[in-house]
Amino acid sequence: MNTSARPLSAGLYFVATPIGAARDITLRALDILGTADVLAAEDTRTLRHLMEIHGVALGDRPLIAYHDHNGEAVRPRLLRALAEGKSVAYASEAGTPLVADPGYQLGRAAIGAGHLVIAAPGPSAVLAALTVSGLPSDRFFFAGFPPASAGARARFLAEIATVPATVVLYESPKRVSRLLAELCESFGGERQAAVCRELTKRFEEVSRASLGELARDFADKAVKGEIVVLIDRPSPRVAGAADVEGALREALTQHSLKDAVAAVSEALDMPRRDVYQAALKLGASARKDD
């Protein structure tokens, strides 16, 4: 452990911690954990163990539990420490704070009070899963944990089914089989997907296939560990002749031929020349009807 780290400026430091392999911690994270005036953690036992592994002494510094169940009560104490000019480091149980983590309200409160808020980036289950999934990474949508109740869950999945990006979900190992079956209904069984389990840990496993195949594979499978499910974006819908004609008729009521062709071409992601030819045929058909 580097004991020569400089004292921290007053402020709130969000520290990313390993999602599995303890050596994934960054050197900067260790410096912050070693020098912050106050430490807060979603799970104090996890953070204490991580610090012991890396030889970071807690000393007489306070280590405060801050999680979903005590946030309202504990947040004022952390804000007082910031107001007194202290440095406060907060670490989620694993991964990057604020991602499926209770640190959001703490960050908002600190920003609202005018305090310095700094991120010490590092491990993230979302990005690790995206990296090994084999799915497009140029655009992704993190949707977190699906609701547990059937009605809310169905609405949630329906809302994200058409997102034009790789969708990333967290799920309990007890419900992953149920989720895959529901995704087949909401997204379609042909969509490519990946189920990532225990990332960076000893029994890391990545299953890649269509949603239908994954749903069959996991139907009777006992699953343990942390789970990330990723689903490929929907295939672009190919516009048919009726779609083009309908869009042109509507556009021509408001625009010139040139502008209507441009608008329909962009809306349907079609070459302008094809839309223009369709517009000419539409004009010829209209003249015959007259």
Secondary structure, DSSP 8 states (H G I E B T S, - for coil): --TT-----SEEEEE-B-SS-GGGS-HHHHHHHHH-SEEEESSHHHHHHHHHHTT---TT--EEE--TTTHHHHHHHHHHHHHTT-EEEEE-SSBSTTSSSTHHHHHHHHHHTT--EEEE----HHHHHHHHH-S--SSEEEEES--SSHHHHHHHHHHHTT-SSEEEEEE-TTTHHHHHHHHHHHH-TTSEEEEEESTTSTT-EEEEEEHHHHHHHHTT----S-EEEEE---------HHHHHHHHHHHHTTS-HHHHHHHHHHHHT--HHHHHHHHHHHHHHHHHH-
